[in-house]
């Protein structure tokens, strides 16, 4: 029998996840919740960008979709700029007896020793009280820096360091809030964006650091971070808007999990808005962007992950991957023990084979 699912949030990831729910016979989509008034009343198929009519019209009421008695909610609402609100919404969903799989809030990927207990303890309590579970995932943070490095680490006799990198040109990424408000592209250098405020990098990717460390069987003593930025040599436009000459046009940052003073788990991001910026920084394995896992040990590995798509470029492919990971994990989460679940808890999640 198909799993009854409601969907919440139809932004970049949410729209693609919604399409995955509609087209997958494992699921029965029974409701859609949106935050924009102009999306209320629209058919789920239209919101997903599909040429189908589902008969399911979007509402802006979370209570209304929860009243439909779903088994699972796919939660893809914005979490980066509304952490407290998204945590409370997840708690509300779990308290209603509904499992949660989603892309936000990212800190629930592995909150222990990263997020103060007072923020996630109510979520765990709600899940335990209703025998439900929650799993937050994506591609980065997500499978590119949890499943993939741990799979290769499972072949090593010893490990000195695991480094996970995203190297990408974000010029075609059209998420203006993330690009400008969170990451600070197009902003003057004296303006420090949300992501680069003291401690935020270490918290945002601290979930990845702590989860990898737990999977490797080590305890991280300290998390440190650093970043550098590069100005635009001239004014130009990107999908999300305008980049003025002299404003931020490239960012490179690193988060290090230290074990006895040595960086054992490292996450690195190199993000450009033009491929000619800072050629001395790491370069992707394919034009546009890729993910890289490097393990120093015995044996050592360098693994490049190059997402591509029939419907878009590397940025679109990465979002499709995040949405696919979320949708494919639904059966495992419905069957999982109650509580906050992580990639370390779940069985192997795979996708369905489609015969055309």
C-alpha positions as CSV (number, residue, x, y, z in Angstrom):
1,X,0.0,0.0,0.0
2,X,1.3,3.5,-0.9
3,X,2.6,5.7,1.9
4,X,0.4,8.7,2.6
5,X,2.5,11.8,2.3
6,X,2.1,15.6,2.6
7,X,4.6,18.1,1.2
8,X,5.7,21.3,2.8
9,X,7.7,24.0,1.0
10,X,8.0,24.4,-2.8
11,X,11.3,26.3,-3.2
12,X,14.3,25.0,-5.2
13,X,14.6,21.6,-3.4
14,X,10.9,21.4,-2.5
15,X,9.6,21.8,-6.0
16,X,11.8,18.9,-7.2
17,X,10.9,16.7,-4.2
18,X,7.2,17.3,-4.9
19,X,7.7,16.1,-8.4
20,X,9.4,13.0,-7.1
21,X,6.4,12.3,-4.8
22,X,3.9,12.8,-7.6
23,X,5.7,10.5,-10.1
24,X,6.5,7.7,-7.6
25,X,3.9,5.0,-7.1
26,X,5.3,4.2,-3.6
27,X,3.6,7.4,-2.4
28,X,0.1,8.8,-2.2
29,X,0.4,12.6,-2.1
30,X,-2.6,13.9,0.0
31,X,-1.7,17.5,0.7
32,X,0.7,20.4,-0.1
33,X,1.5,23.3,2.2
34,X,3.1,26.5,0.9
35,X,4.3,29.8,2.4
36,X,3.6,32.2,-0.5
37,X,0.1,33.5,-0.8
38,X,0.3,33.4,-4.6
39,X,0.8,29.6,-4.5
40,X,-2.3,28.9,-2.5
41,X,-4.9,27.1,-4.5
42,X,-2.5,26.0,-7.2
43,X,-2.4,22.3,-8.2
44,X,0.5,20.3,-6.9
45,X,1.4,19.3,-10.4
46,X,1.8,22.9,-11.4
47,X,3.9,23.7,-8.4
48,X,6.2,20.8,-9.2
49,X,6.6,22.0,-12.8
50,X,4.9,18.9,-14.2
51,X,2.4,18.7,-17.0
52,X,-0.2,16.9,-14.8
53,X,-3.2,17.8,-12.7
54,X,-3.3,16.0,-9.4
55,X,-6.5,17.5,-8.0
56,X,-4.5,18.5,-4.8
57,X,-4.6,22.2,-4.2
58,X,-2.0,23.9,-2.0
59,X,-2.9,25.5,1.3
60,X,-0.9,27.8,3.6
61,X,-2.2,26.0,6.7
62,X,0.1,23.4,8.3
63,X,-2.7,22.3,10.5
64,X,-4.9,21.6,7.5
65,X,-2.4,19.2,5.9
66,X,-1.6,17.5,9.2
67,X,-5.4,16.9,9.6
68,X,-5.2,14.7,6.5
69,X,-3.6,11.9,8.6
70,X,-0.4,11.4,6.5
71,X,2.2,8.9,7.6
72,X,5.1,11.2,6.6
73,X,5.7,14.9,5.8
74,X,8.3,16.0,3.3
75,X,9.6,19.2,4.9
76,X,11.5,21.5,2.5
77,X,10.6,24.9,3.9
78,X,13.4,27.5,4.3
79,X,15.5,26.8,7.3
80,X,18.6,28.8,6.8
81,X,17.1,32.2,7.7
82,X,14.3,30.9,10.0
83,X,16.0,28.2,12.2
84,X,13.7,28.6,15.3
85,X,10.6,28.6,13.2
86,X,11.6,25.5,11.2
87,X,12.5,23.6,14.4
88,X,9.1,24.4,15.9
89,X,7.3,23.3,12.7
90,X,9.2,20.0,12.7
91,X,8.2,19.6,16.4
92,X,4.6,20.3,15.6
93,X,4.5,17.7,12.8
94,X,6.1,15.0,14.9
95,X,3.7,15.9,17.8
96,X,0.8,15.2,15.4
97,X,2.1,11.7,14.9
98,X,3.7,12.3,11.5
99,X,7.2,11.3,10.5
100,X,9.4,13.9,8.9
101,X,11.9,13.7,6.1
102,X,13.3,16.9,4.7
103,X,16.0,19.4,3.8
104,X,15.6,21.7,6.8
105,X,16.5,22.6,9.4
106,X,20.0,21.4,8.5
107,X,21.2,21.3,12.0
108,X,19.0,18.3,12.7
109,X,21.2,16.3,10.4
110,X,23.3,15.5,13.5
111,X,22.6,18.1,16.3
112,X,24.5,16.5,19.2
113,X,27.4,18.7,20.4
114,X,26.5,21.2,17.7
115,X,23.1,22.7,18.7
116,X,22.3,23.5,22.3
117,X,20.0,20.7,23.8
118,X,17.2,23.2,24.4
119,X,16.6,23.5,20.7
120,X,16.4,19.9,19.7
121,X,15.3,18.2,22.9
122,X,11.6,19.1,22.4
123,X,11.8,17.6,18.9
124,X,13.2,14.3,20.2
125,X,10.6,14.3,23.0
126,X,7.8,14.8,20.5
127,X,9.1,12.0,18.3
128,X,9.4,9.6,21.2
129,X,5.9,10.5,22.5
130,X,4.3,9.7,19.2
131,X,6.6,6.9,17.9
132,X,7.7,9.0,14.9
133,X,11.1,9.9,13.5
134,X,12.8,12.7,11.6
135,X,15.6,12.6,9.1
136,X,17.1,15.8,7.6
137,X,19.5,15.3,4.7
138,X,20.6,16.6,1.3
139,X,23.8,16.6,-0.8
140,X,26.1,18.9,1.2
141,X,25.5,18.7,4.1
142,X,24.3,15.3,3.1
143,X,25.3,12.2,1.2
144,X,28.4,13.7,-0.4
145,X,29.9,14.1,3.0
146,X,28.4,11.3,5.0
147,X,27.6,8.2,3.0
148,X,30.3,8.5,0.4
149,X,33.3,9.2,2.7
150,X,32.2,6.5,5.2
151,X,31.8,3.9,2.4
152,X,35.4,4.4,1.3
153,X,36.6,4.7,4.9
154,X,35.2,1.2,5.4
155,X,38.1,-0.2,3.2
156,X,40.9,1.6,5.0
157,X,43.3,0.0,7.5
158,X,44.1,3.4,9.0
159,X,43.0,7.0,8.4
160,X,44.8,10.2,9.0
161,X,42.3,12.6,7.5
162,X,39.0,12.8,5.6
163,X,38.4,15.9,3.6
164,X,35.1,16.6,1.8
165,X,34.9,19.4,-0.7
166,X,32.3,21.2,-2.8
167,X,33.9,23.1,-5.8
168,X,31.2,24.9,-7.8
169,X,30.3,27.9,-9.9
170,X,27.1,29.2,-8.4
171,X,26.3,31.7,-11.2
172,X,23.3,29.7,-12.4
173,X,21.9,29.1,-8.9
174,X,18.8,31.3,-8.5
175,X,18.2,31.2,-4.8
176,X,18.6,34.9,-4.0
177,X,18.1,34.6,-0.3
178,X,20.9,32.0,0.0
179,X,23.2,33.8,-2.4
180,X,22.9,37.3,-1.1
181,X,21.6,37.2,2.5
182,X,23.2,34.0,3.7
183,X,26.5,33.7,1.7
184,X,27.0,37.5,1.0
185,X,27.7,37.4,-2.7
186,X,27.4,40.8,-4.3
187,X,27.9,42.5,-0.9
188,X,30.7,44.9,0.0
189,X,33.6,43.3,1.9
190,X,32.9,45.3,5.1
191,X,29.5,43.6,5.4
192,X,29.8,40.2,7.0
193,X,26.9,37.9,5.9
194,X,25.1,35.4,8.1
195,X,27.2,32.4,7.0
196,X,30.5,34.1,7.9
197,X,29.4,35.5,11.3
198,X,31.6,34.1,14.1
199,X,30.8,30.5,14.8
200,X,28.2,30.0,12.1
201,X,30.4,28.0,9.7
202,X,31.4,25.7,12.5
203,X,27.7,25.2,13.5
204,X,26.4,24.8,9.9
205,X,28.9,22.1,9.0
206,X,29.5,21.0,12.6
207,X,26.8,18.5,12.0
208,X,28.8,17.0,9.2
209,X,32.0,17.1,11.2
210,X,30.5,15.4,14.3
211,X,28.6,12.8,12.2
212,X,31.7,11.8,10.3
213,X,33.7,11.6,13.5
214,X,31.1,9.4,15.1
215,X,31.1,7.1,12.0
216,X,34.9,6.9,12.2
217,X,34.9,6.2,15.9
218,X,36.8,9.3,17.0
219,X,35.9,12.2,19.2
220,X,36.4,15.7,17.9
221,X,37.9,18.0,20.5
222,X,37.4,21.3,18.7
223,X,36.0,22.7,15.5
224,X,37.7,25.6,13.9
225,X,37.0,27.5,10.6
226,X,38.4,30.1,8.3
227,X,37.5,31.8,5.0
228,X,38.7,34.1,2.3
229,X,36.8,36.1,-0.3
230,X,37.6,37.5,-3.8
231,X,36.1,40.7,-5.3
232,X,34.4,41.0,-8.7
233,X,36.9,42.4,-11.2
234,X,33.9,44.1,-13.1
235,X,30.2,44.2,-12.8
236,X,28.2,41.3,-14.1
237,X,24.8,39.5,-13.7
238,X,24.1,36.0,-12.4
239,X,20.8,34.1,-12.2
240,X,20.1,35.4,-8.7
241,X,20.8,39.1,-9.5
242,X,23.5,41.7,-10.0
243,X,27.1,41.5,-8.8
244,X,28.8,44.9,-8.7
245,X,32.4,45.5,-9.4
246,X,34.4,45.2,-6.1
247,X,31.7,43.2,-4.3
248,X,32.1,39.6,-3.2
249,X,32.3,37.2,-6.2
250,X,34.1,34.1,-4.8
251,X,34.3,32.5,-1.4
252,X,36.5,29.7,0.0
253,X,36.0,28.4,3.5
254,X,37.1,25.5,5.6
255,X,35.8,23.8,8.7
256,X,38.2,21.6,10.6
257,X,37.4,18.9,13.2
258,X,40.5,18.6,15.4
259,X,41.4,15.5,17.3
260,X,44.3,16.2,19.7
261,X,45.1,19.3,17.7
262,X,45.2,17.5,14.3
263,X,42.6,18.2,11.6
264,X,41.1,14.7,11.1
265,X,37.7,15.7,9.5
266,X,37.7,18.7,7.2
267,X,34.9,20.2,5.1
268,X,35.9,22.7,2.4
269,X,33.9,24.9,0.0
270,X,35.2,26.8,-3.0
271,X,32.4,28.8,-4.6
272,X,32.8,31.1,-7.6
273,X,30.5,33.1,-9.7
274,X,32.9,33.0,-12.6
275,X,35.3,30.2,-13.5
276,X,38.1,32.7,-14.1
277,X,38.2,33.9,-10.5
278,X,41.0,32.6,-8.3
279,X,42.4,29.9,-10.6
280,X,44.8,29.0,-7.7
281,X,41.9,27.8,-5.6
282,X,40.8,24.1,-6.1
283,X,39.2,23.4,-9.5
284,X,36.2,21.1,-10.1
285,X,36.6,17.7,-11.8
286,X,34.0,18.8,-14.5
287,X,33.1,22.2,-15.9
288,X,30.8,24.0,-13.5
289,X,31.2,22.0,-10.3
290,X,31.8,18.7,-8.5
291,X,32.2,17.2,-5.1
292,X,35.4,15.6,-3.9
293,X,36.2,13.2,-1.1
294,X,39.9,12.8,-0.1
295,X,41.0,10.2,2.4
296,X,44.6,10.2,3.6
297,X,45.4,6.7,5.0
298,X,46.1,3.2,3.9
299,X,44.9,3.1,1.3
300,X,44.3,6.7,0.3
301,X,41.6,7.9,-2.0
302,X,40.5,10.8,-4.1
303,X,36.9,10.5,-5.3
304,X,35.3,13.0,-7.5
305,X,31.5,13.1,-7.7
306,X,30.2,14.9,-10.9
307,X,26.5,15.4,-10.9
308,X,24.8,16.0,-14.3
309,X,21.2,16.3,-15.4
310,X,19.1,15.8,-18.5
311,X,17.2,19.0,-17.5
312,X,19.8,21.4,-16.3
313,X,23.4,22.1,-15.3
314,X,25.5,21.0,-12.3
315,X,23.6,23.2,-9.9
316,X,20.3,21.8,-11.0
317,X,21.7,18.2,-10.8
318,X,22.8,18.8,-7.2
319,X,19.4,20.0,-6.2
320,X,17.8,17.0,-7.9
321,X,20.1,14.7,-5.9
322,X,19.2,16.4,-2.6
323,X,15.5,16.0,-3.5
324,X,16.0,12.4,-4.5
325,X,17.8,11.5,-1.3
326,X,14.9,12.9,0.7
327,X,12.1,11.2,-1.2
328,X,13.8,7.9,-1.4
329,X,14.4,7.9,2.4
330,X,10.7,8.0,3.2
331,X,10.1,4.2,3.6
332,X,13.1,3.9,5.9
333,X,12.0,6.7,8.1
334,X,8.5,5.5,8.4
335,X,9.9,2.1,9.5
336,X,12.7,3.6,11.7
337,X,12.8,3.7,15.5
338,X,11.4,6.9,17.1
339,X,13.7,10.0,17.4
340,X,16.1,12.0,15.4
341,X,17.6,9.7,12.9
342,X,20.9,10.2,10.9
343,X,22.7,8.6,8.0
344,X,24.4,6.4,10.6
345,X,21.1,4.8,11.7
346,X,19.4,4.1,8.4
347,X,19.7,1.1,6.1
348,X,21.1,1.6,2.7
349,X,18.6,3.9,0.8
350,X,18.4,3.4,-3.0
351,X,16.3,4.8,-5.8
352,X,13.7,3.0,-7.8
353,X,14.4,1.6,-11.3
354,X,12.2,3.2,-13.9
355,X,11.4,1.2,-17.1
356,X,10.4,3.5,-19.9
